[in-house]
Amino acid sequence: MKRTVLLFIVLLGVAHFMSDCRCEDEYEDEQDESDEVEESDDDDTEVKEENGVLILNDSNFDTFMEGKDTVLIEFYAPWCGHCKQFAPEYEKIAQTLKENDPPIPVAKVDATEAKDLGSRFEVSGYPTIKILKRGEAVDYDGDRTEKAIVARVQEISQPDWKPPPEATLVLTAKDFDETVNNADIILVEFYAPWCGHCKRLAPEYEKAAKELSRRSPPIPLAKVDATAESEIASRFDVTGYPTLKMFRKGKVFDYNGPREQHGIVDYMGEQAGPPSKQVQAAKQVQELLKDGDDAVIVGVFSGERDAAYETYIEACNSLREDFTFRHTFSSDVAKLLKASPGQVVVAQPEKFRSKLEPASRTLPVEGSTSVSDVQEFVKKNVIPLVGHRKPSNDAKRYEHRPLVVVYYGVDFSFDYRKATQFWRSKVLEVAHDFPEYTFAIADEEDYADELKSLGLSESGEEVNVAILADGGKKFAMEPDDFDSDVLREFVVAFKKGKLKPIIKSQPVPKNNKGPVKVVVGKTFDNIVMDAQKDVLIEFYAPWCGHCKKLEPEYLALAKKYKSEKNLVIAKMDATANDVPNEKYKVEGFPTIYFAPRDGKQKPVKFEGGDRTVDAFSKFLEEHATELSHTRDEL
């Protein structure tokens, strides 16, 4: 009995041991399977599916696309409200196209994670929908509905489908002149294939080209690869990318409009219209003269076939962005303006008239009168002896230097007009004696920042004065009780060179021997404008993330060229220092200019391309006056 019990216990122990062994083996098998699952979960190359939509990323995209004819892809951001709203509709689209014959894959890409794909397909907003046909992306910009998207995908999936030709004309040396010479108006983009700004502009430009091609008459948009067609680019002074130029029957004009689809369309639509508006009644001109803020420009002609009218219209085309032009065939309007057919009149509104200048000026447009004669006449006479400088007209009316500005509470409304004219009359007395300078009054609140930079914001005076001179230099009048004699003394002192310019500047660095030279306001002329050396200058802001990212590359560039005695690599904190030269405009950070030793007033802005040592080196080798080494040797 004892032996039987003992045998039973032994057998039970063995069974338990075997059971433990088997469970351990099974556990190991399960653990292996679990590890495989975990490895599978971490494998980005596997294409997963979520509610019928395939999930693609940088790792699995290219492999998945192999052999696929048509694929619908949405680029989204997890936080995007529009994407979340669109998600249920997109899942319906996936189900519908899955049942298509043959099935069409529907995928999505988190563009905030798959940054390579986002960059490759130039994704700049969410959601962005693209249809890939044999690997080539076709933009989808229709309605975000199941019906519309499915129909478009099915259309593109047809075996004989081919993408429509670009609406943007591609011009080369063979057809450039013929195309622009025959076009009433055409917009041309000069681009570089590697330029990031050009790549971002491309889809907007093409959409605008399509829309404008449907107009009656159509307005063509074209593009030129400036790196391949260097002769054309050089002819039109293309130094950065993209550069846009308008042509009217072969004559070139700068394009100063927006760079997105709707802006381009609106701007070009306006440019295609007549540059001058017809005035039919004298009352229209009377109202402009009584209440207007700007000079009234009117061409008086016998009819549209008048040769003088044709000259006038051509002159208007060049200046249409800066001035408002009008023309008339009315004898009543001619009588009001005291003009005869074949004359152009520039008349000042009543508020700017004075005994020291005529109320209007007239130019006869005769056979010998050129387009440029008309343009110069308008530009010379459109500003009154003492006009009102405002942010809205500053760039178009008061760009010439030297400019004498008198700041106070300028207000031409009924209650304050008398006080405004009181101070303006004192300025007029001086302006009349210095015709070589431009004089203007300006409201102190409109130019609070400018007054602060001049050190006049807390002068305590009712009226302050400054002179804005060539090269970005500025001079402030010492606070004093204002009258015409005080103003005259200040202008005479400027004319004799007795005034010191106001320059905001950090202290001059005591040690400036590093690879990157530090420039401050006081040393700008000595370093950047040094006629013996080429200078690459970066204008930065200490808080700018792009500037911080650039810093190591810029330092490496300076070290690379440190042996070049005729080349200076420099930087300047543009938030703490004045840039005392208006040719070096800083409108964002970082802004980088190359100042050749023989062309300091014509700096070349670094635009497009990557901000890398290689990109900067290529830029320098293209523009440097003299380098002692080749790129390969450096």
Secondary structure by P-SEA (a helix, b strand, c coil): caaaaaaaaaaaaaaaaaaaaaaaaaaaaaaaaaaaaaaaaacccbbbbcccbbbbcccccccccccccbbbbbbbbcccaaaaaaaaaaaaaaaaaaacccbbbbbccccccaaaaaaaaccccccbbbbbcccbbbbbcccccaaaaaaaaaaaaccccccccccbbbbccccaaaaaaaccbbbbbbcccccaaaaaaaaaaaaaaaaaaacccbbbbbccccccaaaaaaaaccccccbbbbbcccbbbbbcccccaaaaaaaaaaaacccbbbbccaaaaaaaaacccbbbbbbbccccccaaaaaaaaaaaaccccbbbbbbccaaaaaaacccccbbbbbbcccccccccccbbbbbbcccccaaaaaaaaaacccccbbbbcccccccccccccbbbbbcccccccccaaaaaaaaaaaaaaaaaccccccccccccccaaaaaaaccccccccbbbbbbccccbbbbcccccccaaaaaaaaaaaaaccbbbbbbcccccccccccbbbbcccccccccccccbbbbbbbbbcccaaaaaaaaaaaaaaaaacccccccccccccccccccccccccccccbbbbbcccccccccccccccccaaaaaaaaaacccccccccccc
